[in-house]
Structures are given as C-alpha cells and as structure tokens.
Amino acid sequence: MKSKKVTRRSFLTTVSAGAVAASSANILPKISPFMTHTNDSGKLAALGGTPVAKNLSWPAWPYVDEKMVDKLVETAKSRIWCRIDNPRNGTVATFEREYAKLMGCKGVVATGSGTQALNTTVEALGIGPGDEVITSPYTDMGTIASILVSRALPVMADIDPESFQIDPDDVERKITPRTKAIMPIHIMGQPCNMERIMAIAKKHDLHVIEDACQAHLSVYKGQMLGTIGDAGCFSFQSSKTIACGEGGAVISNDEKLLDKCYTVQNHGTNREGRSVTIGSKYRMNELEGALLLGQLDGVVERFETRNRNAKYLTSKLEGFKGLRPQKLYDGTESGSWYLYTMSYHKEHFNGAPREKFLKAMAAEGISLSPYIGNGLHREPWTEHILTLDVYKKMYAAERLKKFKKELYLPNCDKVCDELMVMLWAGGPLLAGQKEMDLFLEAVMKVYDNRDQLKNI
C-alpha cells in the first residue's frame, strides 16, 4: 500500500454523522476541512503562542453512574460482603455468570486482582519451581509476579517495536526443555500475534495463558481474547476499561481447569468444601462484584465508542511518518483501547527528542506521555532472584547465567526510551469527535512548527 501524502488539510478533514456506519466498512468519508488554528498558529504554546485546546476536559475515569452507586449501596446494606456468604447468587457469583455470557466462554472465576488471576492459572496448571514461563518485558510487574510467586522462572522475549507485542520469533528462540507455558500480554488491549503463538505452543506442547488484563471484549479472528489459549486473565483495576478498584478474573472454555482455578483462589478448598490442594485466598469480595455488575449494561456501548474514536484517529494519522499508531496484526477485529498508543519518530520532528514533543503537546492542551519507563528486564528483581536459595537449588548455575545474558532486549529498550507515546484512553476515547480533532490539530501544529522544538 502506498503512503498517503499528508497535508494539514487532509489530516484534519472531518467525517459526517454517517461515518459510524462507514467506518465498519473501513471507509471514512472526507467532506469539509476542519478549521485549523488561526491565533498564533506559527508559534508553539510552549513558547508563548495560543494553545489549540484551552481547558480541555476529557470524560472522567473511572466510569461511575447511579446504577453502580445503587448496586453498591444495596450490597453494603445487605451485610453480605464476602462471596462465601452467598456463593450461588451473590454479586460475585452473578457477575461470573454475566461476564461469561459477555465473553462467550464456558466459565469465569473472579479474583481480587489481575495478578491473582494470572497466578491462580499458573498454579492450576501445575507450574512451579524448576519450570519456565516465557513472557514479555513490556508489561506491568504483576505479570512477572504471577510467575515468581510460584517460584517458576519468567523468561522474557523481546517485543516488536511497531506493535509493542511479544515477538513470536524470539519466543521460539527462548524455549528450553523446562518451558511449560507462554504468557503473551495483549498490551494496550490489542491482540498479540496469536496465530503464531498458538502454533508455537502446539509444536512444543506448551500451555498458553493469555494476559488479557487490558483487553476486555477485544476480538481476534472471531474469538474473544482470553478464549484462545488455555485460559485468559483480566484485571478490573481502576484504570481498566471495566473497573472496580482492584479485581480480576480467569476465563476459559476448559471446565476442569476452571474448577482447579476456583480451588486455588479459594485457599485450596474446592466447590464441595474439601481442602484438597495448595492455594492462596484470592477471592473477589461482594462490593467489588456490585460495582462490576452495576456497569455491565453500558460496557459494550463504551467499548464501541472507543473503537470508533480510535479508528478515526488512526485513519487521520495514516501516512504521517512522525507519529505512527500501534501496529495491529492481521485478524484484529477490535480492541479494548485501554491506551491509544503511537511511536514517535524524532527524525521527522527535526531530531527533537520525545520529551520536547511531549512538552509541546502538553502546552497545546493535550497531555501525552510515555507508558512503561523501564522494561522489566531492567528492574532489580532480575538480580534478586539469583540470590535466592530456591532458584539456586531448582535451576543450574549455567541456566541462571543464561537467564542473565538473555536480558539484552534492544527493541523493548528503544520503545521505552524513545518511541512510545500514549493518550490515556479510558476517558479520552469516550469523548466526541471535536476532542479527537483537537488532538489531531495539536499534533499538526507541533509538526508544522517543529523547528521551534529545540527552544523548549
């Protein structure tokens, strides 16, 4: 496909009210030009010009409405706050059934966090000391913690610098006889290259635990994320697109695995009340269940709004070499758009480092930021585990030496240090097209005046 030549006019043209329907067919009709900045348009706001977006207020996040408040109050007044007080019809059990319907899976086990959901699955699959799990360094520490808690070894594969997702080629290079699972992270709520990952897993007889903590309702090749591997794990932490403060869930189509997950998160006690295995107490409480139940009616509508706005932004940035939206793999049908992320290419902004671009955008009234400052391969835990007796006993000295050597992950370093910029999408992508156009106009104003970035 040939790149489009980008001009300010083509970059900022608006779409009609009928664009919603058209966007589903990948058609964004361009009609009248969007009015570009006219006051101090030749001077960046960071240097005294007039901001593009004065006092811009994005929709508040986390989302709250009266139905959620009513459900929370009702649950508080009931004095039933623990799921075992009403194990079949309480808010948590009801949420599990409703979320299973929403995700199109056979069952759900709710937990106290996404990290707990991941560790519950690791334990339920029998992964422990001496085993290895391959995952990405470009993630929250909760991903790594879910493996470390079971005293298995997190082995990190590098990422694709355009998609920010785990690189399947590097995954395959990192497989050893001790590898038991791959834990891909659907970062920003967009699908990994699951076709490749599942093929690698099948070839090497490995489990796949999808870290879908950011990826509620995302669809890849007709399947909901979280239903492709053995299990999928979700987070309902405050920043997530479905949120209750903390909270998590394991979803699966393997009913035996779900029963094991239930037992693990219930301190080793199964549904019949027998204490049969090792497990922590990872139960979701009824107040969290109430907050989640209360918001489910509007979840799909908000998901669709984020996808519509993300598709609009991406269509306008097409062909613009300075700021490139996250690459999506073939088969990506929708994403949760936990974040709207782009890679910043300073060579198209007169060599200005990312920090100067971010300062310029903030002054124009649009706050962007990097996401993960350090890949987790550069954090102290990698040294700490090498001092622990359990790792010294369960892994040969040569294996631990190789683990340390493999912490060279240059693509992840470049994404963290230079490339990644993001718009926090939870609230912003629920805004209207006016706000989307202000974002685009601010980008183009900074680009038009990129020679001024050196003075910021």
C-alpha positions, 0 to 999 in steps of 0.5 A: 500500500502506498503512503498517503501524502499528508497535508494539514488539510487532509489530516484534519478533514472531518467525517459526517454523522454517517461515518459510524456506519462507514467506518465498519466498512473501513471507509471514512468519508472526507467532506469539509476541512476542519478549521485549523488554528488561526491565533498564533498558529506559527508559534508553539504554546510552549513558547508563548503562542495560543494553545489549540485546546484551552481547558480541555476536559476529557470524560472522567475515569473511572466510569461511575453512574447511579446504577453502580452507586445503587448496586453498591449501596444495596450490597453494603446494606445487605451485610453480605460482603464476602462471596462465601456468604452467598456463593450461588447468587451473590454479586460475585457469583452473578457477575461470573455468570454475566461476564461469561455470557459477555465473553462467550466462554464456558466459565469465569472465576473472579479474583481480587486482582489481575495478578491473582488471576494470572497466578491462580492459572499458573498454579492450576496448571501445575507450574512451579519451581524448576519450570519456565514461563516465557513472557514479555518485558513490556508489561506491568510487574504483576505479570512477572509476579504471577510467575515468581510467586510460584517460584517458576522462572519468567523468561522474557522475549523481546517485543516488536517495536511497531506493535509493542507485542511479544515477538513470536520469533524470539519466543521460539528462540527462548524455549528450553526443555523446562518451558511449560507455558507462554504468557503473551500480554495483549498490551494496550488491549490489542491482540498479540500475534496469536496465530503464531503463538498458538502454533508455537505452543502446539509444536512444543506442547506448551500451555498458553495463558493469555494476559488479557488484563487490558483487553476486555471484549477485544476480538481476534479472528472471531474469538474473544481474547482470553478464549484462545489459549488455555485460559485468559486473565483480566484485571478490573483495576481502576484504570481498566476499561471495566473497573472496580478498584482492584479485581480480576478474573480467569476465563476459559472454555476448559471446565476442569481447569476452571474448577482447579482455578476456583480451588486455588483462589479459594485457599485450596478448598474446592466447590464441595468444601474439601481442602484438597490442594495448595492455594492462596485466598484470592477471592473477589469480595461482594462490593467489588462484584456490585460495582462490576455488575452495576456497569455491565449494561453500558460496557459494550456501548463504551467499548464501541465508542472507543473503537470508533474514536480510535479508528478515526484517529488512526485513519487521520494519522495514516501516512504521517511518518512522525507519529505512527499508531500501534501496529495491529496484526492481521485478524484484529477485529477490535480492541479494548483501547485501554491506551491509544498508543503511537511511536514517535519518530524524532527524525521527522520532528527535526531530531527533537527528542520525545520529551520536547514533543511531549512538552509541546503537546502538553502546552497545546492542551493535550497531555501525552506521555510515555507508558512503561519507563523501564522494561522489566528486564531492567528492574532489580528483581532480575538480580534478586532472584539469583540470590535466592536459595530456591532458584539456586537449588531448582535451576543450574548455575549455567541456566541462571547465567543464561537467564542473565545474558538473555536480558539484552532486549534492544527493541523493548529498550528503544520503545521505552526510551524513545518511541512510545507515546500514549493518550490515556484512553479510558476517558479520552476515547469516550469523548466526541469527535471535536476532542479527537480533532483537537488532538489531531490539530495539536499534533499538526501544529507541533509538526508544522512548527517543529523547528521551534522544538529545540527552544523548549 
